[in-house]
Amino acid sequence: MLLKDKVIVIIGGAGLLGREFVSAVVNNGGVAIIADLKEVSFQEFDINHKQVKFVKTDFTRLEQIENLINIVSKEYGRIDCLVNSAYPRNQNYGRDFLEVTFEDFCENACLHLGGYFLSCQCFIKFFINQGYGNIVNIASIYGVVAPRFDLYTGTTMTMPIEYAVIKSGIIHMTKYLAKYLKGKNIRVNCISPGGILDKQPEKFLKRYRDYCLNKGMLSKSDINGTLVFLLSDMSEFINGQNIIVDDGFTL
Ligand SMILES: NC(=O)c1ccc[n+]([C@@H]2O[C@H](COP(=O)([O-])OP(=O)(O)OC[C@H]3O[C@@H](n4cnc5c(N)ncnc54)[C@H](O)[C@@H]3O)[C@@H](O)[C@H]2O)c1
């Protein structure tokens, strides 16, 4: 029960990783607020439904984040933590570098990096008034190392330029914010997960495994332990860090 009674907002809580984070928070005694564009029904979650709430939120819209903060803080009297795990992208996202237009680059950077910026800024204003707070941003190994393009040969997948730029930006923004908040009792950290199993082609999985130390691509619940640790008081003096969870892919 590392998160007993902590109120934790999970932006992107309806997603592949977000759902795991919601379950991990509730199973560790916390209250999970799912803030997502996509509506989810609690019946889909095999957890105590009294400890979960859904607030439909577009985290690229200032008034919607302010509304989220108002609703949660009024109902629970406080907000302990924010987890940023949304993954917005426009309809042209995922193209090869030479095909990406300036407009698409700007739109994707604005939605994803911009959304993380905006949600951090709004919650930090609230946390400063409250006197404490804790933020965990979900970044990626591709914000840490250059792409391994050979992995994608013969598949329809690639590592988009926007993703690399956005995720490295999120890692650096995390450090910036941790330092900016000196003396305010607000921590900001990030997690950089490796690739998560999600029906990728076998030849890709095998090549990916060769870069790793034991497992290869991770299961969607493999990030939970690190998240719970960062949200808990056990990590009280960890601040401004990027914790890589990737079975050694980036070594
Ligand atoms: N899946 C992976 O392999 C992997 C690996 C490393 C890092 N990550 C990162 O983890 C995070 C979660 O990824 P995922 O795989 O769960 O993605 P996902 O697409 O399954 O889920 C993302 C969620 O974000 C929500 N969302 C999108 N735009 C939003 C907006 N404007 N406002 C609010 N919610 C919005 C979606 O509705 C969705 O529920 C992302 O930041 C992603 O970059 C994922």
The ligand as a Tripos MOL2 file, in Angstrom:
@<TRIPOS>MOLECULE
LIG
   44    48     1     0     0
SMALL
NO_CHARGES

@<TRIPOS>ATOM
      1 N1          3.6700    1.8040  -26.0300 N.am      1 LIG1
      2 C1          5.0070    1.9260  -26.1100 C.2       1 LIG1
      3 O1          5.7100    1.0850  -26.7010 O.2       1 LIG1
      4 C2          5.6920    3.0800  -25.4260 C.ar      1 LIG1
      5 C3          7.0790    3.0170  -25.2340 C.ar      1 LIG1
      6 C4          7.7180    4.0850  -24.6340 C.ar      1 LIG1
      7 C5          6.9920    5.1990  -24.2530 C.ar      1 LIG1
      8 N2          5.6470    5.2380  -24.4580 N.ar      1 LIG1
      9 C6          4.9330    6.4400  -24.0400 C.3       1 LIG1
     10 O2          3.9910    6.0790  -23.0480 O.3       1 LIG1
     11 C7          2.8610    6.9560  -23.1250 C.3       1 LIG1
     12 C8          1.6040    6.1070  -23.2600 C.3       1 LIG1
     13 O3          1.7040    5.3430  -24.4550 O.3       1 LIG1
     14 P1          0.6170    4.2310  -24.8280 P.3       1 LIG1
     15 O4          1.3280    3.1730  -25.5540 O.co2     1 LIG1
     16 O5         -0.1750    3.9020  -23.6180 O.co2     1 LIG1
     17 O6         -0.2740    5.0490  -25.8770 O.3       1 LIG1
     18 P2         -1.8200    4.8380  -26.2360 P.3       1 LIG1
     19 O7         -2.0130    5.4420  -27.5850 O.co2     1 LIG1
     20 O8         -2.2350    3.4180  -26.0220 O.co2     1 LIG1
     21 O9         -2.5790    5.7120  -25.1450 O.3       1 LIG1
     22 C9         -2.4650    7.0930  -25.1180 C.3       1 LIG1
     23 C10        -3.7120    7.6830  -24.5030 C.3       1 LIG1
     24 O10        -3.5940    9.1120  -24.6270 O.3       1 LIG1
     25 C11        -4.8900    9.6110  -24.8940 C.3       1 LIG1
     26 N3         -4.7870   10.9370  -25.5230 N.ar      1 LIG1
     27 C12        -4.3770   11.2370  -26.7770 C.ar      1 LIG1
     28 N4         -4.4710   12.5520  -26.9890 N.ar      1 LIG1
     29 C13        -4.9400   13.0970  -25.8330 C.ar      1 LIG1
     30 C14        -5.2600   14.4220  -25.4490 C.ar      1 LIG1
     31 N5         -5.1230   15.4610  -26.2790 N.pl3     1 LIG1
     32 N6         -5.7310   14.6280  -24.1810 N.ar      1 LIG1
     33 C15        -5.9080   13.5740  -23.3260 C.ar      1 LIG1
     34 N7         -5.6290   12.3000  -23.6500 N.ar      1 LIG1
     35 C16        -5.1560   12.0680  -24.9020 C.ar      1 LIG1
     36 C17        -5.5220    8.5790  -25.8350 C.3       1 LIG1
     37 O11        -6.9330    8.7030  -25.8700 O.3       1 LIG1
     38 C18        -5.0200    7.2840  -25.2180 C.3       1 LIG1
     39 O12        -5.9500    6.7630  -24.2930 O.3       1 LIG1
     40 C19         3.0980    7.8650  -24.3300 C.3       1 LIG1
     41 O13         3.6500    9.0740  -23.8760 O.3       1 LIG1
     42 C20         4.1130    7.0990  -25.1400 C.3       1 LIG1
     43 O14         4.9090    7.9310  -25.9320 O.3       1 LIG1
     44 C21         4.9670    4.1980  -25.0250 C.ar      1 LIG1
@<TRIPOS>BOND
     1     1     2 1
     2     2     3 2
     3     2     4 1
     4     4     5 ar
     5     4    44 ar
     6     5     6 ar
     7     6     7 ar
     8     7     8 ar
     9     8     9 1
    10     8    44 ar
    11     9    10 1
    12     9    42 1
    13    10    11 1
    14    11    12 1
    15    11    40 1
    16    12    13 1
    17    13    14 1
    18    14    15 2
    19    14    16 1
    20    14    17 1
    21    17    18 1
    22    18    19 2
    23    18    20 1
    24    18    21 1
    25    21    22 1
    26    22    23 1
    27    23    24 1
    28    23    38 1
    29    24    25 1
    30    25    26 1
    31    25    36 1
    32    26    27 ar
    33    26    35 ar
    34    27    28 ar
    35    28    29 ar
    36    29    30 ar
    37    29    35 ar
    38    30    31 1
    39    30    32 ar
    40    32    33 ar
    41    33    34 ar
    42    34    35 ar
    43    36    37 1
    44    36    38 1
    45    38    39 1
    46    40    41 1
    47    40    42 1
    48    42    43 1
@<TRIPOS>SUBSTRUCTURE
     1 LIG1         1 GROUP 0 **** ****
